[in-house]
């Protein structure tokens, strides 16, 4: 594609992408517990109200907690794929690699903070490779059809030139057939310094070139939407978190301020406040003067804290955060000796949110698995995805259910659902081994008794002859 066309595309899409980056950075900041309360303007000395001096800023990481709940609930045990062939399944698992579970977690967190996660796959000397890309780097170019198709992807990131030390912005434009690379100095505009960038190695000519041809026949980027409406997980709870931080920080400020005792002096005979404090400390008394009709003396100011009102606000706000954020409130008083059904009900909001995400993520994982199969030359028609939730369970109740199911369902199904069993197939092998060992012992003891009986019989016959 000509450089002028690329420049027009970047100008058209990068403007709207700036708003996306800003929202994603805010959500990531809240995820790392850097809420707005930390960046509010510091209040100046208030001469009219000298009691207000403390300026504590205490954030509560509700957004990080709820996002981590979602990622752990959905991907502690990542999805398993079945294309109908054991050998192909093993090949897919091998291509997904050891970092598959970690990448799933990262995808979920990226989508929760920026509305969408992205996976990029490519071919290297090691074969098929894939990785999660920072969502802020991706500018997608979608088709206008009813079934949106990804026509191209800009990957935009900064890089420091190792020779000159200058900071450059790199633009990779990926299509169904190739990738073209461009760059400009970050401090320059497109019109001043925008050119092709030789970043790919051509083994045929032993040179660096600006374009790279691939054979995937698709844009090698896969979107993973956070939900069906394209929002992040902070939008519904940001204002509630700000209210909680403001009220909680204000409460701590009042506790700090109330510890300072302020004296109000009327008719004090001295001239310096230091003298007042020294007399009070040394003699436990002070001297006050007063004209006729005046009311000399010393009094103190203190702050009254509306504890109950603030406690109510904090409790109501906390409850609203977990309801709006569709999370699981880990309050100790919420637990107890609860049944499995009651525990499932406590996860109902989180399950609903993860279900919406799962619907979108299944499309992305299916595309990734098909890309692996195409690269490996495997047949891939229907892909069965098995998703497992990780949550608190009543193990005693679950074990009783398994015990009561003996003779009704298969042993493998019982072992698969037993709380003490992690791998049902491995557990079946252990049981078979134990049964074989027990059978061998039983046969050994049985043979011993049979041999002893024969000897006794012979001895009795011999005794009879004598």
N, C-alpha and C positions, 0 to 999 in steps of 0.2 A: 504494500500500500504506500502511496506517495506521501512524503513528509507533510505536505500542506493539508492533505486530507486528515492525517493523524492529528495535526495541530487543531483543526476545526473540531474533531471529535472530542479531544481533551477539553477544549474550552467549553463545549456544550455540556459535557457530563461532569466536569470537575466542580463547577459552581454549585450544583445541587448536592454533590458529595461532601462539600464542606459542612453542611448542616448535619449530615449523617455522622461525620467524624466528631463534631462537637457533642452530639447526644451520646455517642458511644463513649467518649472520654469522661463525660459526667457520670455515666453508669459505672464505668471502671473505677472512677475515683470513689464512688460510694461503695463499690465492692471491696475496695481496700481500706474502708473505714475513714475516708477523707471527705466527710460531709460538709455541707455549706456552713455549719456552725463554726468551723475552724477558720473560715475565711471572711467572716463578717468584720466590718470596720470596728476597730477597737474604740470603745467609748472614752471620751475625754473626761478630764476631771470635772465633776459636777459640784460647783461651789454652792449651789442652792440646796443640795442634798448630800452632805458629807458622809452619810452612812453607806453610800453605795460606792465601794472601792474595788471589790473583788471582780475578776473577769475570767472565770473558768470557762473553758470550751471543752465539753465532754461529748464526743460522738458515740452512738451505739450502732454496731454493725449489723443492723437487721437485714439489709439487702444482701450482704455477703453470706449471712446465715441461711437465708431462704434460697439463694442460688446454689449454695453448697448442698443443701438438702435435696434439691432437685437433681443435681448431678450425681450425688451418691445414691439416691433412690433409683435412678434410671440406669446408671452405668457402672456401679460397683461390680456387677456381673454383666458384662457387655453382651449385645445381641449375638446369637449364634445363627449361622446361615446354612441352609441345606438346599442344594441344587439337584438332589436326586441321585447323586453318585458319590460314594464314600471317598474315592480317590480324588475327585474334583474338590470335595469339601476340604480334604487335607491340604490340597494345593492352595486353596483360597485362604485357609488359616495361616499357612506359611507365608503367603504374600502380605497378609495383614500385619504380621510381625509381632514382636514382643511389646511394642509400644501401642498396640491396638486399644487396650483399655484406657491408657493415659490420653490418647488422642480423642477418644470418645468423650472423656471428661472435659477436655479443652474445648471441643466443639460445642458442648452443652453450655459451658460458661461463656464462650464467645457469643453464642446465639442469645443467651439471656441478657447480655450487656449491650449488644449492638443490633439486635433483631434478627441476625443471620450469621451463620458460621460458614466457612469455606474450606474445601479440601482441594488440593492440587496434586495431580499425579503425573509422573513422567517416567521415561526410560533412561537408565544409566548403565554403567558397567556391571552393576550388581543386579540388573534386571528391572522389574517393576518396582517403583517406589512411590510413596504417597506421604503427604504431610498436611497438617492443619496450618492455614495461613491466617495471619492477623486480618480480621474483617475490615479494619480501617484502610488496608492497603488495596482493597479490591473495588474496582468500579465496573460493574457489569453493563453490557450492552445487550438489551433484550429486544426480541422481535415484537411486532405489534399484533400478532395473531392471537386468537382466543387461547390457544395452548401456547403459552409463552415459551420461546426457544432462546437459548443463550447463543447469540450470534458472535459475541466476542467478550474478552475480559481485559481490562487494563489492571496491571499490578503496579502500584506506585509506591516507591520507598526511597529513603535517603541513603546515600553511600559516600564515604570519604575516599577521594583519590589518593592512593598510597604514594604516588610520585609527587604531586603538587600540594597535597594536603587540603585541596579545595573540597567543599561540600557540594555534592550533586544530587539532583532528584532524578531517579531512574524511572523510565516508563517502559514496561513490557506489555506489548499488545498481542494477545493470544487469539487465534482463530481455529477453525477445524483442521487446518493443514500446517500452520506455522506460527512462529513467534518472532516479532520484530522488536528490537530494543532501541530506545532513544534516551537522551539525557540532556539536561540543562543545568547550569549553575543555579543553586537554590536562590541565590540573591538576584538572578537575572529573570527577565520575562521571556516568553516564547519567541518574541520577535528579535530579541537581542542575541540569544545563545541557545538554540535548540537544534540538535543534530543527531544523527544515527550514532549508536554506541556499539562498538565491537566487543561484545562480552561472551560470545560463544566460540568454542574451539572447534575448528574444522580439521579432523584427523587426516582427511585426504590431501589437503594442501598445507597442513601444519601451520595454519594461520588463524587469527582471531577474526570472526565475522559478526555482523549485526543481526543476522536472521538464523532461525533454527527450524528445521522441518521435522514434523513428527508424523506418525502413522496411525494415530488413534481415531481419526475420522470424526472426532468430536472436540469441542473446546474442553481441554483437560482440567476443568474446574467444576466442582459440584457444590451447589448451594444447599444449606441445611437451615431451613426457616425455623424460627423460634416458636411460632404458632400460626394459626390460620389468618390472622389479621395484621401480621407484620409489626408487632410492637415488642419492646423489651420488657424485662421484668421489673424495672424501676418505676415506670410511668405511673402505675397505680398506687404506689406507696411513698413516693418522694416527699410530698407535702406532709404526710403523716410522720415520716421520719424527722423532718425538719421541726415539726411541732414538738415531738418527743424530746429532741435534743435541746430545743429552746427552753422548755419547761424544766427539764432535768438539770440543765446547766444553771438556770436561774435559781433553782432550789439549793444547789451547792453554793452558789454565790451568797445567798442569804445566810447559809450556815457559817460561811467565812466572815461575813460582815457582822453578824450578831455577836461574835466573840470579842469585838472591839467595843469597849465601854467608853462612851463619850460623855464628858462632864460639861454641864451648863453652869457657868458661874454668874452670880448676881451680887454686886457689891463687893467684889473681891478686893482686899486692901493692898495686895501686892501689885507689882508692875510687870513681872515676867511670869510666863506659864511654867518655866522650869522651877521657879521658886515655889509655885503652887504644888507641883509634884514632889519636890523635896520635903516641904513641910508636911504633906500628906503621908509620905513614907516614913519620916523620922519621928514626927510628933503625933501622928494619927489624927491631927486636927489642923484646921486652917482658920485664918482670921478674915472676917468679912466686915465691911463697913456699910453703913446705910443711913440715909437721911430719914427724917421723920416721914412716915407714910410709905416708905419703900419696903420692899420685901426681900432683903438680901438672903443668900443661901446658895447651896450647891445641889443640883439635881443631875440625873443621867437620862440619856436617850437610848432606846433599844428598839429592835425590830420585831414585829409580830409576824410569824410565818404561818400562812394558811395551809397547814400540813394536810388536812383531810381533803381539801379542794384539789390540791396538787396531786395527791395520791390517786384520787378519782380520775383526774385527767390522764395521768400516766397509765393507769390500768385500762381505761377505755381506749386510749390511743394505741397501746400495745396490742390489744385484742383486734382493733381495726387493721393494724398493719398485717397481722397474720391472716386475717380474713380476706383483705384486698390483695395481699401478695400470694394467697393460696398456698400457705406454708403450714408447717406443723409446729405449734407452739410447745417448746420443751419445758413447760412449767412442771416442777416436781409434783405439785398437787393434782396435776392432770392424770398421773399414773396411779398405780395400785394393782390389786389383784384383779385385772380385767380380763375378760374372755377374748378369744381371737376376733370375734365379730366386733366387739367394742373397739379393739385396737384398729381394725380395718376402718371403722367409722372415723377415727381420729385422723386417718390419712386420706380422707375422702377428697378434700380440697387439693392436696398435693397430687393425688392420683388423677384428678380431672385435668390439672395443668400439664402433668407429664404425658397424659393421653393425647392432648392436643399437639404437644411437641413430637411425640412418637409418630403420629400420622405423617408429619412433615419429614421427619428424619428417615422413616422407612423408604421414602422415595429416593433420598440421597444415598443411603446405603445400598439400595438395589442398583443404582447407577454405578457405584463403586465396584460392586461385585461383578457386574456385567463387563466393566472395563478390564478387570483382572482376568475374567474368563476369555475375553477376546484376545488379550495379550498372550495368554497361555494356550490358546487354541482349544478351549474347553466348551462343550455344549452347555448352554444355559438357557432354559426355557422358563420354568416357574421357580421362583426363589422363595423358600419358606423361611421366615425370620422368627426366631424365638427370643422374646424379651423377658427378662427376669427382674422383679422388683426386690429391693433390699430394704427391709423395714423391721421394726420390733415385732416379735411374734410370741405367742404363748406356747412355749415348747412343750409344757406338760399336756396341754390340750391336744396339740398336734401329734404327740407320741401316742396318746390314747386313741386317737382316730386311726393311726396306723395299726395299732394293736387290734382294734375292732374290725379292721379290713382284711385280716388274714383269712384266706379261703374265699374271699369275694373278688379281689383284684389280684393281679400278678405280684409276685415277690419283688420284681424290679420296680414296679410302680410304687409299692409300699416303701422300698428303700429310697427311692428318688424323693419322696416327700417326708422322710423321717428327719427330724431336726439334727440328729447326730451324724448323718451321712452326707458327705459332700460329693462323692462320686459313686453313683449307684452301680455302674459296671465293675468298678474296682472292688466294691463291697461284695458283689456277687461272687467274684473270684475268691475273695477271702473266705466266704461261707463255704464254697465248694471245697476249698483246701482243708478247712476245719472238718467238714463232713468226711472227707477222704481219710484224714488222720484219725478221726474217731472210729471210723469203720475198720481201719487197720488195727487199732488197739483192740476193738471188740473181737476181731477175727483171731488175734494173737491169744487173747485170754480164752476164747472158746476152744482153740486147738490145744491149749495147755490142759484144760479140764478133760478133753476127750482122750488125750494121751495118758493122763493119770488114771482114768477109768480102765483103760486097757491093761495097764500094768497091774492094777489091783486085781483085775480079773484073772490075769495069768498067775499071780501069786496065790490066789485062792485055789486055782486048779492044782498048782504044784503042791500045796499043803494037803489037799485031799488025797493025792497019790501017796504021799508019805504016810 
